[in-house]
Amino acid sequence: MTAGLTHTWEVPSGDGEICSITVGRGIGNAAHLGAESRARVAVLAQPSVKPQADQIAADITASTGGSALVRVMPDGEEAKTLLIVGETYEWLNSIGFTRDDLIVGVGGGALTDVAGFVAATYLRGVDVAYLSTTLLGAVDASIGGKTGVNVNGKNLAGVFRHPGSVVIDLDILDRLPAELRRVGSAEVIKAGFISDLDIVDAYEADGLGVDLERVVPAAIDVKVRTVVADFRESGVRAILNYGHTIGHAIEVAAGISHGDAVSIGMVAAGRIAEEMMGFAGGRRQREILERIGLPIASPRVDMDRLAALLDRDKKRDSEGLRMVLLADFGQPVLKHVDRDMISLGLEAVGLSVR
């Protein structure tokens, strides 16, 4: 990727919708969010970016003459509940929101998940745009049309529906605190492990100091190509869940960040892949994750709760639990795994099932 370029993708969903994704610098503003000629814009924002959301609302009001109002949502996963969704519906009712209006989600992955779910279900579907302000959200949650809230498990209620546009400002990502950059890197390096060895090489060489202008568009390109091939995850799109099967269960059971959980989940999947697929990259994978500052072992969890979460995993089908494994870097394979293999993966991250 050439420095200083703006990267754009036009992503079809298969049902006529098109999502425009733009990555560049200095684009985190109202002009790129498709708010022109809207009578009303509802800006849903996480608390940490309220000043930015307020500025976007003011710019929309000044440039269009319409009304733009901001609603601050709970932070992180606390926003992804049916209670918060219901309260947001009621707020949209109170401001007279219509099908001709626009929702704008400003924040990280949890915020865009819930903003997208609200938009997909309110009035049977209204337009939505995202300004993704975290690394994890930029390369993962905001891309691909998945929306979701948590119902006794991670993302168990949701719909597939593209936003109209996704805006990712590299200037915003460059200013992220080191902790948000660290946990967000889990989804970037995941894209490398499953599809793009240049991302893997970049993180191996530079760790957390990697050039985001190099790896962010590359990771988004991996996700876009996969989503275009399989929007509703009936086949190849499942490879994007690498590290997520065990990772999601640990995330909920241990109450840790999504990025840390995915890192642990990739280590577990790597160990299972060694056993089932002859994967030879497990050690290199662990070393790269450690270089980034991501965990390779799980905190202590309630093993009964962990087992229950795995039993409710949405990737389970009539044949059992499906996991993404690697035959090699860039060669993901979807396999059914039995309890013995799950136990092997858990033991690899320090969780004894005995």
N, C-alpha and C positions, 0 to 999 in steps of 0.2 A: 504494500500500500504506500502511496506517495504522501509525504507529510503535507499538511495544509489543505488537502482535498476534502470536499463534502461528498459523502457516500450516500447513495439513495437506492432503495429497493421498492418495487411495486409488487405486493404479495397478494395473489388471488386466494380466495378461500374455497372455491369450488361451487359456491352458491351465488356467484355474481358480485360479492363484495371484494373491494380492493383496499388493502392497507398500504399507505405510503410511509416508509421508514426513512428517516434522515439522520445521519450522523455527521456532525461538523463542529465548528467552533463559533461561539457567539450567537447560537440559534435558540437558546432557551428562553424564548419570549413569545408574546401573543401572536406575532406575525406569522409564525410557522405552525400554528395549531388549528387552522381552518375555522376560525371563529367569525370570519367576515359574513355579513348579511344575516347574522343570527339575532333574533330579538332578545334572547335570553341565554346566558351561559352560566352553568352551575359548576363552580370549581371545587372539587373535593381534594383536600390536601392533608398530608400528615403534619403534625405540629412543627417539626424542625424546619419545614420549608414554607411556613405561613407568610413570612415577608415576601418571598418570591411569588407565592400565589396571589397575595394582595396586589403586587405590582402588575401581574398578568391581568387580573380582573380590572384594574384601573386602566391599563392600556387598551383592553377590549372595549370598555365603556367609552373611552375617549375616541377610539378609531371607528367604532361602528355605530355609536349612538344608542346601542342597546343596553341591557342591564346584565351585569356580571356580578355574581354573589359568591362568596367563599364560605364553605363549610369545613371546619377542621375536624378530621376524623381521629379516632383513637390511634395510637402508634402501633406499628408492627402488626403481629397476628391478632392483637386485641380488636382490630377493625374487622376481622374476617369472621363475623358471627351473624347469624340470622337476626339477632336483636338489633345490631347496628344497621343492617340492611333495611329492616323495617322502619327504624327511626329516620333513615335517609329518604326512604319513600315518602314518609310523612312530611319531611322538610321540602321535598320537591313539590308535593301537593300544595304546601303553604305559599310557595313563591310563584305558583301558577305555571309550572314547567309544562311544556307541550312537546309533541313529537317533532316539531320543527326546530327545537332548541338543541343545545349541545352540552354534554358533560365533559369537563376536562379534569383528568386525574393528574395530580402533581405529587410525586413522591417515589418511594421505592416499590419493590415487588409486591408487598402485601397491599399497599394502597392501590396499585393498578389492578390487582386481582379483584378487589372488592368494588372499585369504581367500574370495572368492566362488567362485573356480575350485576350491579345495580342497573347499568345502562342496558344490558341485554334483556332484563326482565321487567323494567318499569315501562308501562304503557306498551307492553309486548315488544319493546326494543326501541331505543333512541340512540342517536349518534354520540360517539365518545372519542376523545383524543387523549394521548398520554404525553406528559413531559416526565421522562424517567430520570430520577436524580440520584440513583445509586448504581454502582457497578453491577451488582447482582440483578437488579431490575432491568438495567439497560440491555444485558446480553441474554436474559432468560425470561423473566415474568412478563415483560411488556411486549415480547415478540411471540407471535404464533397464534393468538386468538383464544388462549385458554383463560377462563375466568374461574373464580372459585371462592368458597367460604368453607370453614371447618365445621364439621358436625360429628363430634366424637371421633375425629380422625382428620388427617390433613386433606383439605380440598375435596371432601366427599360430596359436596354439592357444587355444581358449576355447569357452565355451558361453553360450547365453542362458538366464539364470535369475535371477529376482528374489530379493533378500533379503526376509525377512519385514518388516523395518522399517529405515528410515534416519533417523537423528537428526542434526540440524545445529544446533549451538548458536552463535548469533551472538556471544555473549560470547567464545567460544573464537576465532572468526574475527577479532573486533576486536583481539585480543591477538597476532595473528600478526606475526612480523617483517616489515618492509617488503618484503624480497625475496620471501617467500612470497605476500604480498598482490599484488605486482607480477606474478609469473608466473601466479598464479591468475586474474588479471584477463583474461588472454587468452581463456579459455573463457567468461567472463561477457560480454565485449564481442562475442565470436563469436555468442552468442545474440542480441545486439542487432542485429548486421549481418544475420543471416538472418531475423529475425522481429519484433523489438521496438525501435522507434526511440526509445522513452523511455530505454532503457539506453544507446543511442548518445549521446543528448543529455546524459545525466547524466555520462558519462565525458568528453565534449567540454567540459562546463562545469567539472567538478571534478577531472579527472584521477584520480590514485591516492587522492585524498582523498574520493572518492565515498562516499555513505552506503550501507553494505552492507545495511542494512535495506530500502533501496529496490531495489537491483539484484539481490541474491541470490534473493529469492523470485520476482522477475520472470524471471530466467534459468532457474530451476528450472521455472517454469510453461511456458516455451518447450519445455524438454526433455520434460516430462511430456506435454504435448499431442501432441508429435511421436511419442513412444514409444507412447502409447495408440493412435494411428492406425496404427502399423506396428511391432509389437514386434520382429519378426525381421528388420527392415531389408530387406524385399523391395521397398520403394518409397520413400515420402516420408521415412522415418527417415534415409536417406542424407544429407539436408541438414545433419545435425549434424556431418558430416565436413568442413564448410567449413574450408579451410586445412590439413587433415590429410594429404592425399595427398602433396604435396611436403614438407609439414612433418614427417610421420613419418619420411620417408627422411633428411631433414637431421638430425633428432633423433638417429637411430642413427649416421649417418655422422660427425657432428660431436661427438657426445657431449654435447649441450646439453639444457637442461630442456625438458619438454613444452610449457610455456607459451611459451617463447621460440621454439620450433620452429613452433608453430601460428601465432604472429604472423608469422613469416617466410613461412610457407605461405599465409597470407591475402594478403600483399602479392603473392606470385607468382600466386595465383589471381585477384587483382584485375586484374593486368596481362593475364592471358589473357582475362578477362571483357571488358576494354576492347576487345580485338581481335575476340573472337568474338560478344559480346553487346551491344557499344556501351555498356558500363557507364561511367557518368560520375562515380562516387564514389571512384575510386582515390586521388586526391590527399587527399580528406577522410579516407579510411580510414587512409592512412599518417600523417597529422598526428595523428589521435586515438591511434593506437598509440604514436607518439613521445611524446605528452603523458602517456601512462600510464607511459612508460619502457620499453616493449617494443621489441625490435629490428625493423628493417625491411630489414636485409641479413644475409646468411648469413656465418658464419665460413668459412674455407677448408676444403674437404673433398676426399677422394679421389673424383674424378668417376666413375671406374669402379665404385667401391663404391656410389655414389649411384645410378647407372644400374641396377645389379643389384638394389638395394632397391626401386626403382620397378617393376622387372619382376616382383617378388614381391608387390607390393601386393595386399592381399586384395580391393580394390575393382575389380581388373581382371577382365574377363569375356571371352567369346569375340570380342567386337567391339573389345577394347582397354581402355585405361585410362579409367575414369570419374572425373570431377572435379565438385565442386560449384562452380558459378560464380554470380555475381550479375548479373541484368539491372538491378537497382537494390537499394538497401538494403531488406530485407524481401521480396525477390523472388528466392529461390534457384532455380537450375535445374541439373539433373544432365545433364552433357554428356560424350560421348566426346571425348577430345583426342588429337591425334597428336603425334609427336615434335617437330615444328616448334613447336607451341604449348607443349609442356613446356620446350623450349629457351628460348622467349620468357619464360616465367615465371621460369626459373632466372636468366636474364640480368638480369631486373628486381631480383633480390636479390643481384646481384654475382657470380654463378657463370657463368663462360664455358664453353660447351660446345665451343669451337673449340680 
